[in-house]
Amino acid sequence: MNTPNTKTSKVPCPNCGTELIWDKQNSFRPFCSANCKNNDLVAWANEEHAIPGEPMEDVFSDDLERGI
Ligand SMILES: [Zn+2]
């Protein structure tokens, strides 16, 4: 089903349930924020590899700049 590109739709953040506007420029989607995106990846990473709590912000800011 095609959706008009001018329409905005809201989706719940998988991490915290907050509704967010689905936007192509939202690099966090489907999460509401960098925090939720980080939390999800950290949880995933901890489960997979049990890595120490390394800050991932550098990786994400780099990703944001290329994400558009
Ligand atoms: Zn969230």
N, CA, C, O and the ligand as a Tripos MOL2 file, in Angstrom:
@<TRIPOS>MOLECULE
protein
  273   271    69     0     0
PROTEIN
NO_CHARGES

@<TRIPOS>ATOM
      1 N           0.8510   -1.1910    0.0000 N.3       1 MET1
      2 CA          0.0000    0.0000    0.0000 C.3       1 MET1
      3 C           0.8820    1.2340    0.0000 C.2       1 MET1
      4 O           1.6810    1.4420    0.9130 O.2       1 MET1
      5 N           0.7300    2.0420   -1.0240 N.am      2 ASN2
      6 CA          1.5470    3.2510   -1.1150 C.3       2 ASN2
      7 C           0.9850    4.3540   -0.2350 C.2       2 ASN2
      8 O          -0.2260    4.5680   -0.1720 O.2       2 ASN2
      9 N           1.8750    5.0400    0.4340 N.am      3 THR3
     10 CA          1.4490    6.1680    1.2500 C.3       3 THR3
     11 C           2.0060    7.4460    0.6540 C.2       3 THR3
     12 O           3.1660    7.4970    0.2450 O.2       3 THR3
     13 N           1.1870    8.4630    0.6060 N.am      4 PRO4
     14 CA          1.6570    9.7500    0.0820 C.3       4 PRO4
     15 C           2.8330   10.2570    0.8960 C.2       4 PRO4
     16 O           2.8350   10.1630    2.1240 O.2       4 PRO4
     17 N           3.8240   10.7890    0.2160 N.am      5 ASN5
     18 CA          5.0300   11.1520    0.9380 C.3       5 ASN5
     19 C           4.8740   12.4080    1.7850 C.2       5 ASN5
     20 O           5.7520   12.7430    2.5800 O.2       5 ASN5
     21 N           3.7710   13.0910    1.6140 N.am      6 THR6
     22 CA          3.5650   14.2670    2.4360 C.3       6 THR6
     23 C           2.8910   13.9270    3.7540 C.2       6 THR6
     24 O           2.8510   14.7440    4.6740 O.2       6 THR6
     25 N           2.3680   12.7260    3.8350 N.am      7 LYS7
     26 CA          1.7170   12.3130    5.0770 C.3       7 LYS7
     27 C           2.7560   11.9820    6.1320 C.2       7 LYS7
     28 O           3.8110   11.4180    5.8420 O.2       7 LYS7
     29 N           2.4360   12.3400    7.3430 N.am      8 THR8
     30 CA          3.2670   11.8930    8.4510 C.3       8 THR8
     31 C           2.5050   10.8330    9.2200 C.2       8 THR8
     32 O           1.3030   10.9530    9.4570 O.2       8 THR8
     33 N           3.2180    9.8110    9.5990 N.am      9 SER9
     34 CA          2.5910    8.7780   10.3950 C.3       9 SER9
     35 C           3.3640    8.6260   11.6900 C.2       9 SER9
     36 O           4.5560    8.9210   11.7740 O.2       9 SER9
     37 N           2.6520    8.1610   12.6800 N.am     10 LYS10
     38 CA          3.2740    7.9920   13.9830 C.3      10 LYS10
     39 C           3.4410    6.5220   14.2910 C.2      10 LYS10
     40 O           2.5670    5.7030   14.0060 O.2      10 LYS10
     41 N           4.5620    6.2080   14.8690 N.am     11 VAL11
     42 CA          4.8190    4.8430   15.2920 C.3      11 VAL11
     43 C           5.3160    4.8690   16.7310 C.2      11 VAL11
     44 O           5.9750    5.8210   17.1490 O.2      11 VAL11
     45 N           5.0020    3.8330   17.4780 N.am     12 PRO12
     46 CA          5.5110    3.7670   18.8520 C.3      12 PRO12
     47 C           6.9640    3.3130   18.8730 C.2      12 PRO12
     48 O           7.3590    2.3930   18.1570 O.2      12 PRO12
     49 N           7.7350    3.9720   19.7000 N.am     13 CYS13
     50 CA          9.1250    3.5740   19.8810 C.3      13 CYS13
     51 C           9.1940    2.1620   20.4560 C.2      13 CYS13
     52 O           8.5490    1.8790   21.4650 O.2      13 CYS13
     53 N           9.9600    1.2800   19.8360 N.am     14 PRO14
     54 CA         10.0500   -0.1000   20.3210 C.3      14 PRO14
     55 C          10.6620   -0.1990   21.7130 C.2      14 PRO14
     56 O          10.4610   -1.1850   22.4210 O.2      14 PRO14
     57 N          11.3980    0.8160   22.0900 N.am     15 ASN15
     58 CA         12.0730    0.7520   23.3810 C.3      15 ASN15
     59 C          11.1950    1.2700   24.5180 C.2      15 ASN15
     60 O          11.0590    0.6140   25.5510 O.2      15 ASN15
     61 N          10.5990    2.4490   24.3260 N.am     16 CYS16
     62 CA          9.8650    3.0540   25.4350 C.3      16 CYS16
     63 C           8.3860    3.2750   25.1220 C.2      16 CYS16
     64 O           7.6130    3.6210   26.0150 O.2      16 CYS16
     65 N           7.9830    3.0810   23.8620 N.am     17 GLY17
     66 CA          6.5770    3.1910   23.5240 C.3      17 GLY17
     67 C           6.1140    4.5970   23.1900 C.2      17 GLY17
     68 O           4.9500    4.7980   22.8430 O.2      17 GLY17
     69 N           6.9960    5.5590   23.2880 N.am     18 THR18
     70 CA          6.6320    6.9240   22.9370 C.3      18 THR18
     71 C           6.3270    7.0230   21.4510 C.2      18 THR18
     72 O           7.0640    6.4880   20.6230 O.2      18 THR18
     73 N           5.2580    7.6950   21.1220 N.am     19 GLU19
     74 CA          4.9410    7.8610   19.7120 C.3      19 GLU19
     75 C           5.8790    8.8750   19.0780 C.2      19 GLU19
     76 O           6.1720    9.9300   19.6420 O.2      19 GLU19
     77 N           6.3310    8.5230   17.9030 N.am     20 LEU20
     78 CA          7.1900    9.4410   17.1830 C.3      20 LEU20
     79 C           6.7100    9.5510   15.7490 C.2      20 LEU20
     80 O           6.0540    8.6480   15.2280 O.2      20 LEU20
     81 N           7.0350   10.6370   15.1330 N.am     21 ILE21
     82 CA          6.6760   10.8310   13.7330 C.3      21 ILE21
     83 C           7.6880   10.1080   12.8660 C.2      21 ILE21
     84 O           8.8980   10.3010   12.9840 O.2      21 ILE21
     85 N           7.1640    9.2840   12.0060 N.am     22 TRP22
     86 CA          8.0240    8.5310   11.0970 C.3      22 TRP22
     87 C           8.4980    9.4720    9.9960 C.2      22 TRP22
     88 O           7.7240    9.9120    9.1460 O.2      22 TRP22
     89 N           9.7600    9.7550   10.0380 N.am     23 ASP23
     90 CA         10.3180   10.7140    9.1050 C.3      23 ASP23
     91 C          11.6090   10.1360    8.5320 C.2      23 ASP23
     92 O          12.4350    9.5830    9.2580 O.2      23 ASP23
     93 N          11.7640   10.2720    7.2350 N.am     24 LYS24
     94 CA         12.9710    9.7340    6.6100 C.3      24 LYS24
     95 C          14.2250   10.3790    7.1740 C.2      24 LYS24
     96 O          15.3050    9.7880    7.1740 O.2      24 LYS24
     97 N          14.0590   11.5920    7.6490 N.am     25 GLN25
     98 CA         15.2180   12.2880    8.1910 C.3      25 GLN25
     99 C          15.4470   11.9730    9.6530 C.2      25 GLN25
    100 O          16.4190   12.4340   10.2510 O.2      25 GLN25
    101 N          14.5620   11.1950   10.2230 N.am     26 ASN26
    102 CA         14.7580   10.7880   11.6060 C.3      26 ASN26
    103 C          15.6840    9.5820   11.6470 C.2      26 ASN26
    104 O          15.2660    8.4520   11.3970 O.2      26 ASN26
    105 N          16.9240    9.8340   11.9600 N.am     27 SER27
    106 CA         17.9110    8.7590   11.9460 C.3      27 SER27
    107 C          17.7010    7.7640   13.0620 C.2      27 SER27
    108 O          18.2830    6.6790   13.0450 O.2      27 SER27
    109 N          16.8750    8.1190   14.0340 N.am     28 PHE28
    110 CA         16.6670    7.2460   15.1830 C.3      28 PHE28
    111 C          15.5890    6.2220   14.9140 C.2      28 PHE28
    112 O          15.4970    5.2180   15.6190 O.2      28 PHE28
    113 N          14.7750    6.4600   13.9080 N.am     29 ARG29
    114 CA         13.6430    5.5730   13.6950 C.3      29 ARG29
    115 C          14.1030    4.1230   13.5960 C.2      29 ARG29
    116 O          15.1730    3.8750   13.0400 O.2      29 ARG29
    117 N          13.3690    3.1840   14.0920 N.am     30 PRO30
    118 CA         12.0190    3.3920   14.6450 C.3      30 PRO30
    119 C          12.0250    3.8480   16.0990 C.2      30 PRO30
    120 O          10.9990    3.7700   16.7740 O.2      30 PRO30
    121 N          13.1490    4.3140   16.5810 N.am     31 PHE31
    122 CA         13.1980    4.7510   17.9650 C.3      31 PHE31
    123 C          12.9150    6.2360   18.0540 C.2      31 PHE31
    124 O          13.0290    6.9580   17.0640 O.2      31 PHE31
    125 N          12.5400    6.6980   19.2610 N.am     32 CYS32
    126 CA         12.1500    8.0870   19.4280 C.3      32 CYS32
    127 C          13.3600    8.9770   19.6170 C.2      32 CYS32
    128 O          13.2690   10.1880   19.4170 O.2      32 CYS32
    129 N          14.4740    8.4140   19.9910 N.am     33 SER33
    130 CA         15.6180    9.2470   20.3080 C.3      33 SER33
    131 C          16.8970    8.4290   20.2540 C.2      33 SER33
    132 O          16.8690    7.2010   20.1740 O.2      33 SER33
    133 N          18.0070    9.1290   20.2980 N.am     34 ALA34
    134 CA         19.2980    8.4390   20.3110 C.3      34 ALA34
    135 C          19.4210    7.5460   21.5320 C.2      34 ALA34
    136 O          20.0200    6.4730   21.4700 O.2      34 ALA34
    137 N          18.8500    7.9960   22.6440 N.am     35 ASN35
    138 CA         18.9260    7.1910   23.8620 C.3      35 ASN35
    139 C          18.2900    5.8310   23.6650 C.2      35 ASN35
    140 O          18.8730    4.8040   24.0100 O.2      35 ASN35
    141 N          17.0900    5.8320   23.1080 N.am     36 CYS36
    142 CA         16.3950    4.5710   22.9280 C.3      36 CYS36
    143 C          17.1270    3.6990   21.9150 C.2      36 CYS36
    144 O          17.2080    2.4810   22.0740 O.2      36 CYS36
    145 N          17.6450    4.3190   20.8980 N.am     37 LYS37
    146 CA         18.3940    3.5530   19.9150 C.3      37 LYS37
    147 C          19.6410    2.9550   20.5570 C.2      37 LYS37
    148 O          19.9750    1.7910   20.3370 O.2      37 LYS37
    149 N          20.3080    3.7580   21.3390 N.am     38 ASN38
    150 CA         21.4870    3.2670   22.0480 C.3      38 ASN38
    151 C          21.1320    2.1630   23.0170 C.2      38 ASN38
    152 O          21.8130    1.1390   23.0830 O.2      38 ASN38
    153 N          20.0610    2.3720   23.7720 N.am     39 ASN39
    154 CA         19.6610    1.3680   24.7410 C.3      39 ASN39
    155 C          19.4160    0.0320   24.0720 C.2      39 ASN39
    156 O          19.8240   -1.0180   24.5690 O.2      39 ASN39
    157 N          18.7470    0.0900   22.9460 N.am     40 ASP40
    158 CA         18.4380   -1.1470   22.2510 C.3      40 ASP40
    159 C          19.7060   -1.8410   21.7810 C.2      40 ASP40
    160 O          19.8570   -3.0530   21.9350 O.2      40 ASP40
    161 N          20.6040   -1.0720   21.2130 N.am     41 LEU41
    162 CA         21.8370   -1.6620   20.7100 C.3      41 LEU41
    163 C          22.7180   -2.1390   21.8500 C.2      41 LEU41
    164 O          23.3810   -3.1710   21.7440 O.2      41 LEU41
    165 N          22.7240   -1.3920   22.9260 N.am     42 VAL42
    166 CA         23.5180   -1.8030   24.0750 C.3      42 VAL42
    167 C          22.9920   -3.1070   24.6390 C.2      42 VAL42
    168 O          23.7610   -4.0110   24.9670 O.2      42 VAL42
    169 N          21.6720   -3.1980   24.7510 N.am     43 ALA43
    170 CA         21.0770   -4.4310   25.2510 C.3      43 ALA43
    171 C          21.4120   -5.5850   24.3300 C.2      43 ALA43
    172 O          21.7450   -6.6820   24.7800 O.2      43 ALA43
    173 N          21.3210   -5.3320   23.0570 N.am     44 TRP44
    174 CA         21.6530   -6.3510   22.0740 C.3      44 TRP44
    175 C          23.1170   -6.7490   22.1800 C.2      44 TRP44
    176 O          23.4680   -7.9290   22.1640 O.2      44 TRP44
    177 N          23.9520   -5.7340   22.2870 N.am     45 ALA45
    178 CA         25.3840   -5.9960   22.3570 C.3      45 ALA45
    179 C          25.7360   -6.7420   23.6390 C.2      45 ALA45
    180 O          26.5570   -7.6600   23.6310 O.2      45 ALA45
    181 N          25.1180   -6.3450   24.7220 N.am     46 ASN46
    182 CA         25.4000   -7.0230   25.9880 C.3      46 ASN46
    183 C          25.0020   -8.4850   25.9130 C.2      46 ASN46
    184 O          25.7030   -9.3640   26.4130 O.2      46 ASN46
    185 N          23.8780   -8.7240   25.2870 N.am     47 GLU47
    186 CA         23.4240  -10.0900   25.1750 C.3      47 GLU47
    187 C          24.3550  -10.9180   24.2960 C.2      47 GLU47
    188 O          24.6420  -12.0800   24.5860 O.2      47 GLU47
    189 N          24.8100  -10.3050   23.2360 N.am     48 GLU48
    190 CA         25.6280  -11.0320   22.2750 C.3      48 GLU48
    191 C          27.0750  -11.1750   22.7380 C.2      48 GLU48
    192 O          27.6780  -12.2420   22.6280 O.2      48 GLU48
    193 N          27.5990  -10.1080   23.2410 N.am     49 HIS49
    194 CA         29.0410  -10.0990   23.4660 C.3      49 HIS49
    195 C          29.4470   -9.7130   24.8720 C.2      49 HIS49
    196 O          30.6100   -9.8620   25.2460 O.2      49 HIS49
    197 N          28.5000   -9.2160   25.6590 N.am     50 ALA50
    198 CA         28.8060   -8.7840   27.0150 C.3      50 ALA50
    199 C          29.9730   -7.8100   27.0520 C.2      50 ALA50
    200 O          30.8990   -7.9500   27.8510 O.2      50 ALA50
    201 N          29.9060   -6.8300   26.1750 N.am     51 ILE51
    202 CA         30.9810   -5.8350   26.1370 C.3      51 ILE51
    203 C          30.8250   -4.8580   27.2950 C.2      51 ILE51
    204 O          29.7170   -4.6620   27.7950 O.2      51 ILE51
    205 N          31.9090   -4.2510   27.7200 N.am     52 PRO52
    206 CA         31.8210   -3.2100   28.7470 C.3      52 PRO52
    207 C          31.0890   -1.9870   28.2240 C.2      52 PRO52
    208 O          30.9510   -1.8010   27.0150 O.2      52 PRO52
    209 N          30.6250   -1.1610   29.1390 N.am     53 GLY53
    210 CA         29.8120   -0.0130   28.7580 C.3      53 GLY53
    211 C          30.5840    1.0660   28.0520 C.2      53 GLY53
    212 O          30.8980    2.1090   28.6240 O.2      53 GLY53
    213 N          30.8780    0.8070   26.8330 N.am     54 GLU54
    214 CA         31.6270    1.7740   26.0380 C.3      54 GLU54
    215 C          30.6630    2.8010   25.4480 C.2      54 GLU54
    216 O          29.6370    2.4230   24.8830 O.2      54 GLU54
    217 N          30.9700    4.0790   25.5670 N.am     55 PRO55
    218 CA         30.1020    5.0920   24.9440 C.3      55 PRO55
    219 C          30.0740    4.9160   23.4350 C.2      55 PRO55
    220 O          31.1060    4.7130   22.7950 O.2      55 PRO55
    221 N          28.8680    4.9970   22.8810 N.am     56 MET56
    222 CA         28.7460    4.7820   21.4400 C.3      56 MET56
    223 C          28.4090    6.0690   20.7010 C.2      56 MET56
    224 O          28.0660    6.0420   19.5190 O.2      56 MET56
    225 N          28.5050    7.1610   21.3800 N.am     57 GLU57
    226 CA         28.0220    8.4050   20.7960 C.3      57 GLU57
    227 C          28.8070    8.8250   19.5640 C.2      57 GLU57
    228 O          28.2430    9.3930   18.6290 O.2      57 GLU57
    229 N          30.0790    8.5530   19.5580 N.am     58 ASP58
    230 CA         30.8710    8.9100   18.3900 C.3      58 ASP58
    231 C          30.3760    8.1880   17.1520 C.2      58 ASP58
    232 O          30.2620    8.7720   16.0750 O.2      58 ASP58
    233 N          30.0910    6.9390   17.3200 N.am     59 VAL59
    234 CA         29.5950    6.1460   16.1990 C.3      59 VAL59
    235 C          28.2740    6.7020   15.6990 C.2      59 VAL59
    236 O          28.0390    6.8110   14.4960 O.2      59 VAL59
    237 N          27.4140    7.0540   16.6520 N.am     60 PHE60
    238 CA         26.0900    7.4860   16.2490 C.3      60 PHE60
    239 C          26.0920    8.8780   15.6420 C.2      60 PHE60
    240 O          25.3490    9.1370   14.6950 O.2      60 PHE60
    241 N          26.9070    9.7720   16.1680 N.am     61 SER61
    242 CA         26.9200   11.1020   15.5740 C.3      61 SER61
    243 C          27.4570   11.0310   14.1500 C.2      61 SER61
    244 O          27.0250   11.7740   13.2690 O.2      61 SER61
    245 N          28.3860   10.1410   13.9470 N.am     62 ASP62
    246 CA         28.8950    9.9580   12.5980 C.3      62 ASP62
    247 C          27.7960    9.4150   11.6890 C.2      62 ASP62
    248 O          27.6510    9.8320   10.5400 O.2      62 ASP62
    249 N          27.0390    8.4910   12.2270 N.am     63 ASP63
    250 CA         25.9390    7.9120   11.4770 C.3      63 ASP63
    251 C          24.8780    8.9470   11.1490 C.2      63 ASP63
    252 O          24.3020    8.9430   10.0610 O.2      63 ASP63
    253 N          24.6260    9.8310   12.1030 N.am     64 LEU64
    254 CA         23.6200   10.8550   11.8860 C.3      64 LEU64
    255 C          24.0000   11.7570   10.7410 C.2      64 LEU64
    256 O          23.1430   12.1550    9.9510 O.2      64 LEU64
    257 N          25.2510   12.0800   10.6400 N.am     65 GLU65
    258 CA         25.6420   13.0400    9.6260 C.3      65 GLU65
    259 C          25.5280   12.4600    8.2260 C.2      65 GLU65
    260 O          25.3160   13.1860    7.2540 O.2      65 GLU65
    261 N          25.6700   11.1610    8.1370 N.am     66 ARG66
    262 CA         25.5300   10.5400    6.8210 C.3      66 ARG66
    263 C          24.1120   10.0670    6.5660 C.2      66 ARG66
    264 O          23.7850    9.6300    5.4620 O.2      66 ARG66
    265 N          23.2570   10.1550    7.5990 N.am     67 GLY67
    266 CA         21.9770    9.4480    7.5340 C.3      67 GLY67
    267 C          20.9180   10.0970    6.6610 C.2      67 GLY67
    268 O          19.8810    9.4850    6.4070 O.2      67 GLY67
    269 N          21.1410   11.2910    6.2070 N.am     68 ILE68
    270 CA         20.0860   11.9810    5.4540 C.3      68 ILE68
    271 C          20.1280   11.6110    3.9790 C.2      68 ILE68
    272 O          19.3120   12.1000    3.1970 O.2      68 ILE68
    273 ZN         11.8640    5.6970   22.9510 Zn       69 ZN69
@<TRIPOS>BOND
     1     1     2 1
     2     2     3 1
     3     3     4 2
     4     3     5 am
     5     5     6 1
     6     6     7 1
     7     7     8 2
     8     7     9 am
     9     9    10 1
    10    10    11 1
    11    11    12 2
    12    11    13 am
    13    13    14 1
    14    14    15 1
    15    15    16 2
    16    15    17 am
    17    17    18 1
    18    18    19 1
    19    19    20 2
    20    19    21 am
    21    21    22 1
    22    22    23 1
    23    23    24 2
    24    23    25 am
    25    25    26 1
    26    26    27 1
    27    27    28 2
    28    27    29 am
    29    29    30 1
    30    30    31 1
    31    31    32 2
    32    31    33 am
    33    33    34 1
    34    34    35 1
    35    35    36 2
    36    35    37 am
    37    37    38 1
    38    38    39 1
    39    39    40 2
    40    39    41 am
    41    41    42 1
    42    42    43 1
    43    43    44 2
    44    43    45 am
    45    45    46 1
    46    46    47 1
    47    47    48 2
    48    47    49 am
    49    49    50 1
    50    50    51 1
    51    51    52 2
    52    51    53 am
    53    53    54 1
    54    54    55 1
    55    55    56 2
    56    55    57 am
    57    57    58 1
    58    58    59 1
    59    59    60 2
    60    59    61 am
    61    61    62 1
    62    62    63 1
    63    63    64 2
    64    63    65 am
    65    65    66 1
    66    66    67 1
    67    67    68 2
    68    67    69 am
    69    69    70 1
    70    70    71 1
    71    71    72 2
    72    71    73 am
    73    73    74 1
    74    74    75 1
    75    75    76 2
    76    75    77 am
    77    77    78 1
    78    78    79 1
    79    79    80 2
    80    79    81 am
    81    81    82 1
    82    82    83 1
    83    83    84 2
    84    83    85 am
    85    85    86 1
    86    86    87 1
    87    87    88 2
    88    87    89 am
    89    89    90 1
    90    90    91 1
    91    91    92 2
    92    91    93 am
    93    93    94 1
    94    94    95 1
    95    95    96 2
    96    95    97 am
    97    97    98 1
    98    98    99 1
    99    99   100 2
   100    99   101 am
   101   101   102 1
   102   102   103 1
   103   103   104 2
   104   103   105 am
   105   105   106 1
   106   106   107 1
   107   107   108 2
   108   107   109 am
   109   109   110 1
   110   110   111 1
   111   111   112 2
   112   111   113 am
   113   113   114 1
   114   114   115 1
   115   115   116 2
   116   115   117 am
   117   117   118 1
   118   118   119 1
   119   119   120 2
   120   119   121 am
   121   121   122 1
   122   122   123 1
   123   123   124 2
   124   123   125 am
   125   125   126 1
   126   126   127 1
   127   127   128 2
   128   127   129 am
   129   129   130 1
   130   130   131 1
   131   131   132 2
   132   131   133 am
   133   133   134 1
   134   134   135 1
   135   135   136 2
   136   135   137 am
   137   137   138 1
   138   138   139 1
   139   139   140 2
   140   139   141 am
   141   141   142 1
   142   142   143 1
   143   143   144 2
   144   143   145 am
   145   145   146 1
   146   146   147 1
   147   147   148 2
   148   147   149 am
   149   149   150 1
   150   150   151 1
   151   151   152 2
   152   151   153 am
   153   153   154 1
   154   154   155 1
   155   155   156 2
   156   155   157 am
   157   157   158 1
   158   158   159 1
   159   159   160 2
   160   159   161 am
   161   161   162 1
   162   162   163 1
   163   163   164 2
   164   163   165 am
   165   165   166 1
   166   166   167 1
   167   167   168 2
   168   167   169 am
   169   169   170 1
   170   170   171 1
   171   171   172 2
   172   171   173 am
   173   173   174 1
   174   174   175 1
   175   175   176 2
   176   175   177 am
   177   177   178 1
   178   178   179 1
   179   179   180 2
   180   179   181 am
   181   181   182 1
   182   182   183 1
   183   183   184 2
   184   183   185 am
   185   185   186 1
   186   186   187 1
   187   187   188 2
   188   187   189 am
   189   189   190 1
   190   190   191 1
   191   191   192 2
   192   191   193 am
   193   193   194 1
   194   194   195 1
   195   195   196 2
   196   195   197 am
   197   197   198 1
   198   198   199 1
   199   199   200 2
   200   199   201 am
   201   201   202 1
   202   202   203 1
   203   203   204 2
   204   203   205 am
   205   205   206 1
   206   206   207 1
   207   207   208 2
   208   207   209 am
   209   209   210 1
   210   210   211 1
   211   211   212 2
   212   211   213 am
   213   213   214 1
   214   214   215 1
   215   215   216 2
   216   215   217 am
   217   217   218 1
   218   218   219 1
   219   219   220 2
   220   219   221 am
   221   221   222 1
   222   222   223 1
   223   223   224 2
   224   223   225 am
   225   225   226 1
   226   226   227 1
   227   227   228 2
   228   227   229 am
   229   229   230 1
   230   230   231 1
   231   231   232 2
   232   231   233 am
   233   233   234 1
   234   234   235 1
   235   235   236 2
   236   235   237 am
   237   237   238 1
   238   238   239 1
   239   239   240 2
   240   239   241 am
   241   241   242 1
   242   242   243 1
   243   243   244 2
   244   243   245 am
   245   245   246 1
   246   246   247 1
   247   247   248 2
   248   247   249 am
   249   249   250 1
   250   250   251 1
   251   251   252 2
   252   251   253 am
   253   253   254 1
   254   254   255 1
   255   255   256 2
   256   255   257 am
   257   257   258 1
   258   258   259 1
   259   259   260 2
   260   259   261 am
   261   261   262 1
   262   262   263 1
   263   263   264 2
   264   263   265 am
   265   265   266 1
   266   266   267 1
   267   267   268 2
   268   267   269 am
   269   269   270 1
   270   270   271 1
   271   271   272 2
@<TRIPOS>SUBSTRUCTURE
     1 MET1         2 RESIDUE 1 A MET
     2 ASN2         6 RESIDUE 1 A ASN
     3 THR3        10 RESIDUE 1 A THR
     4 PRO4        14 RESIDUE 1 A PRO
     5 ASN5        18 RESIDUE 1 A ASN
     6 THR6        22 RESIDUE 1 A THR
     7 LYS7        26 RESIDUE 1 A LYS
     8 THR8        30 RESIDUE 1 A THR
     9 SER9        34 RESIDUE 1 A SER
    10 LYS10       38 RESIDUE 1 A LYS
    11 VAL11       42 RESIDUE 1 A VAL
    12 PRO12       46 RESIDUE 1 A PRO
    13 CYS13       50 RESIDUE 1 A CYS
    14 PRO14       54 RESIDUE 1 A PRO
    15 ASN15       58 RESIDUE 1 A ASN
    16 CYS16       62 RESIDUE 1 A CYS
    17 GLY17       66 RESIDUE 1 A GLY
    18 THR18       70 RESIDUE 1 A THR
    19 GLU19       74 RESIDUE 1 A GLU
    20 LEU20       78 RESIDUE 1 A LEU
    21 ILE21       82 RESIDUE 1 A ILE
    22 TRP22       86 RESIDUE 1 A TRP
    23 ASP23       90 RESIDUE 1 A ASP
    24 LYS24       94 RESIDUE 1 A LYS
    25 GLN25       98 RESIDUE 1 A GLN
    26 ASN26      102 RESIDUE 1 A ASN
    27 SER27      106 RESIDUE 1 A SER
    28 PHE28      110 RESIDUE 1 A PHE
    29 ARG29      114 RESIDUE 1 A ARG
    30 PRO30      118 RESIDUE 1 A PRO
    31 PHE31      122 RESIDUE 1 A PHE
    32 CYS32      126 RESIDUE 1 A CYS
    33 SER33      130 RESIDUE 1 A SER
    34 ALA34      134 RESIDUE 1 A ALA
    35 ASN35      138 RESIDUE 1 A ASN
    36 CYS36      142 RESIDUE 1 A CYS
    37 LYS37      146 RESIDUE 1 A LYS
    38 ASN38      150 RESIDUE 1 A ASN
    39 ASN39      154 RESIDUE 1 A ASN
    40 ASP40      158 RESIDUE 1 A ASP
    41 LEU41      162 RESIDUE 1 A LEU
    42 VAL42      166 RESIDUE 1 A VAL
    43 ALA43      170 RESIDUE 1 A ALA
    44 TRP44      174 RESIDUE 1 A TRP
    45 ALA45      178 RESIDUE 1 A ALA
    46 ASN46      182 RESIDUE 1 A ASN
    47 GLU47      186 RESIDUE 1 A GLU
    48 GLU48      190 RESIDUE 1 A GLU
    49 HIS49      194 RESIDUE 1 A HIS
    50 ALA50      198 RESIDUE 1 A ALA
    51 ILE51      202 RESIDUE 1 A ILE
    52 PRO52      206 RESIDUE 1 A PRO
    53 GLY53      210 RESIDUE 1 A GLY
    54 GLU54      214 RESIDUE 1 A GLU
    55 PRO55      218 RESIDUE 1 A PRO
    56 MET56      222 RESIDUE 1 A MET
    57 GLU57      226 RESIDUE 1 A GLU
    58 ASP58      230 RESIDUE 1 A ASP
    59 VAL59      234 RESIDUE 1 A VAL
    60 PHE60      238 RESIDUE 1 A PHE
    61 SER61      242 RESIDUE 1 A SER
    62 ASP62      246 RESIDUE 1 A ASP
    63 ASP63      250 RESIDUE 1 A ASP
    64 LEU64      254 RESIDUE 1 A LEU
    65 GLU65      258 RESIDUE 1 A GLU
    66 ARG66      262 RESIDUE 1 A ARG
    67 GLY67      266 RESIDUE 1 A GLY
    68 ILE68      270 RESIDUE 1 A ILE
    69 ZN69       273 GROUP 0 **** ****
